[in-house]
Amino acid sequence: MCKKYIIIILFLLVIIFVTNSERSSGLYIDNGLDQTILHHISIKQKRKMEYNLLNILELPKKPRRIARKALLVKRSAPKFLLNIYKNVLSNEENKSFYDKYEDTEEFDISSYDINIIDQSDFIMTFGAHNPHSGNATKTNRGKRIWFDVSEVPQGEHIISAELRLYQSLGNIFDYNKTYTIALHRVAQIKNGRRIKHYINSANTTTNKEGWITLNISQGLEYWVNHPKENRGLFVAVHDVDYIGHILRPDDIGIVGVSGVPEKQPFMVGFFKHSGKQSKHNRLQRQKRDRQKKVGFSTINIPNNPYIGFNNPRKGNLCNMKTLYISFKDLQWHDWIIAPEGYDAFYCSGECNFPLNIYMNASNHAIVQTLVHLLKPNEVPKPCCVPTKLSPISVLYFLDDSNVVLKKYNNMVVNSCGCY
């Protein structure tokens, strides 16, 4: 009998958990009493809100659940973007986030990297794979690695692309000897021969330990424009003064695709919106248009008793109110690495005469207020709106191999005023 009751209780707990997770909107809103409370909505409203948030994130759908996310975050590519995320963040409140992860400072981001990052609208990393044709052969001792670049939006401007290789000391046979690492883009094979196009090279010494960075913008641009011809890179190592003898990269300590996850090779691309409408954006707009035709429009949060309810101590004046979006409550934490959520804020309140300095009113708003007093039925009062907005950066998995750090403009209200 006890076993039966235990099963019933467990069943009820599961129902409660599922119901709460479905109804949790991820919205935390100012209740007008200097408190921020969770706002519950229906399942239908939640789906609409998720749809609109995904549109803002420029994603056609939510990425599938990433299995073993905690392990994948420790791989070299996500760790690299986590390092960038840490350096571009200005919100000190999110600093505690990094306590969950280790070794985020190892990539030694230079001033040149910071300049590229500042120019970028989004940054994408690509995990390295072994191509189907295998690695080294008896006559060609280099290594081939391949990257899936199919998720790169068409028409976006590539600012830069880098291959990052980790070199460990390992069992080096010649200490402090200089070698050259040469990269080639692999073209199709003709008559049993592999055609290779030189991209870039860098020198290293056998006593070095750390990351080696090589620019491969030319390779990424070619693969994006000619996806069917993406056969990956050929990585060759030879003596700095003699190119006749090719070594395996691991002979000088270069970590390969099957090496330690934190030190596996990866590619990173830095992109900026070109201003041209990409294929992705066209599909997004077409999808939105179709959804609107069937009545799947933007979300409205109806009859919220807290929005517009003002703190009596402040009066019903235009000011900034709390609005927090929780990705964790939306169950998006299985693919979004950071942040767990963000403070969006919103503007609410009246713009009544006289407009004092605390209302941050424009000159036009002052004039409009005076005219409104003369003709209240013809000229409306000024509105309480954001006067300054700032961006947020979101770090997320597209799939098991590719990770994106993207900047979204005008996401956070910094100040409000009457306009």
Stockholm file with secondary structure:
# STOCKHOLM 1.0

chainA/1-419         MCKKYIIIILFLLVIIFVTNSERSSGLYIDNGLDQTILHHISIKQKRKMEYNLLNILELPKKPRRIARKALLVKRSAPKFLLNIYKNVLSNEENKSFYDKYEDTEEFDISSYDINIIDQSDFIMTFGAHNPHSGNATKTNRGKRIWFDVSEVPQGEHIISAELRLYQSLGNIFDYNKTYTIALHRVAQIKNGRRIKHYINSANTTTNKEGWITLNISQGLEYWVNHPKENRGLFVAVHDVDYIGHILRPDDIGIVGVSGVPEKQPFMVGFFKHSGKQSKHNRLQRQKRDRQKKVGFSTINIPNNPYIGFNNPRKGNLCNMKTLYISFKDLQWHDWIIAPEGYDAFYCSGECNFPLNIYMNASNHAIVQTLVHLLKPNEVPKPCCVPTKLSPISVLYFLDDSNVVLKKYNNMVVNSCGCY
#=GR chainA/1-419 SS CHHHHHHHHHHHHHHHHHHHHHHEEEEEEECSSSCEEEEECCHHHHHHHHHHHHHHTTCSSCCCCCTTHHHHTTSHHHHHHHHHHHHHCCCGGGGGGGGGSCCTTTTCCCHHHHHHHHHCSEEEEEECBCCTTCSCCSSCCCEEEBCCCTTSCTTCEEEEEEEEEEECCSSCSSTTCEEEEEEEEEEEEETTEEEEEEEEEEEEETTCCEEEEEECHHHHHHHHHCGGGCCCEEEEEEETTEEEEEECGGGGTBCCTTSCGGGCCEEEEEEECCSSCCHHHHHHHHHHHHHHHTTCCCCCCTTCSSTTCCCTTTCSBCEEECEEEETTTTTCTTTEEECSEEECCEEECBCCSSCCGGGTCCHHHHHHHHHHHHCTTTSCCCCEEEEEEEEEEEEEESSSSEEEEEEEEEEEEEEEEEC
#=GC SS_cons         CHHHHHHHHHHHHHHHHHHHHHHEEEEEEECSSSCEEEEECCHHHHHHHHHHHHHHTTCSSCCCCCTTHHHHTTSHHHHHHHHHHHHHCCCGGGGGGGGGSCCTTTTCCCHHHHHHHHHCSEEEEEECBCCTTCSCCSSCCCEEEBCCCTTSCTTCEEEEEEEEEEECCSSCSSTTCEEEEEEEEEEEEETTEEEEEEEEEEEEETTCCEEEEEECHHHHHHHHHCGGGCCCEEEEEEETTEEEEEECGGGGTBCCTTSCGGGCCEEEEEEECCSSCCHHHHHHHHHHHHHHHTTCCCCCCTTCSSTTCCCTTTCSBCEEECEEEETTTTTCTTTEEECSEEECCEEECBCCSSCCGGGTCCHHHHHHHHHHHHCTTTSCCCCEEEEEEEEEEEEEESSSSEEEEEEEEEEEEEEEEEC
//
